[in-house]
Amino acid sequence: MAGSVLVAGVVNVQQTVPVDDFPIPYSPVRYLPHQLRVEASGVGLNVARTLQALGSPVVLATMTGADPAGALVRAELESLRLLGDGIVGTAHTPTSAVLVDKAGARQIHTDLKDVPDAVYPPELFARLLRGARLAVLSTIEFNRPLLAIAKSARVPIAVDVQTITGVEDDYSQPWLRAADILFCSAERLETEPNSFAATALARFPAQIVVIGLGPAGALLAVRDRPVRRVPAVAPFGVVDTTGAGDALFAGFLHSLLAGRDPNAAAERAVVVAGCAVGTPGAATRITDARVTDLLARSQ
């Protein structure tokens, strides 16, 4: 696969806290030996490292602070060989706390610090786009002006608008109008997934719409083809659903870039997402060969 995938999005430091269930009953102290985790995470990193693990060359464009959290992030990026020219410094690093219950459901508390108001250097982004096969731009504010740069460079754009409510969502409009490949979650959709996909294909330029359906798998809608639902696969059970949507997104993009048909890409993507929910945290380090093996076993 010649050419890289340019991923632009947030990298944060995530603290994961296990809870018994939701809502959480009050207790002044909870002892959790060897159960609290601190790790680098965030949409940008989740997508980038999953793509990389699957075999897609990746360039990461993000911002990280000159603070202790930033040191942790930079150490992780260096270990993954993602600490490149696309990493821009800011004062503070985004952080999050994720509560995860025994069934794997999660509640995310996020603090983006000053990143939403920061400006990613447009000339740097334009330079990173050279030779890129695909630009993946998350819905963080600093990516808004970068959409036009990717369009001008004629690099295809993939977007995950995540927990969008519908096609009228004001904040998401620039991403909806720019995406060639559009992902979202059904979690907060105010219409049926089939209806959202049909409307999105009719109104926006996307040729492919994929909707994550949680335990029901994913919906695949390709322009001028019948809609298809792909059932979920969870080879190792469900431990933590944090980052499952990012894994689905990255798994699909990798397979598409590898030359697979969207149907095959969707089938492989639900396996990647299924492996993500079977491990704690948001890091999904599954190889393409392992996906092939797991897919063969499930048939």
Beta strands, then each sheet from edge to edge (+ up, - down):
strand 1: 4-8
strand 2: 12-18
strand 3: 37-41
strand 4: 58-65
strand 5: 87-90
strand 6: 95-100
strand 7: 106-111
strand 8: 132-137
strand 9: 157-160
strand 10: 181-185
strand 11: 208-212
strand 12: 218-222
strand 13: 228-230
sheet 1: 5+ 4+ 1+ 8+ 9+ 10+ 11+ 12- 13+
sheet 2: 3+ 2- 6- 7+
end
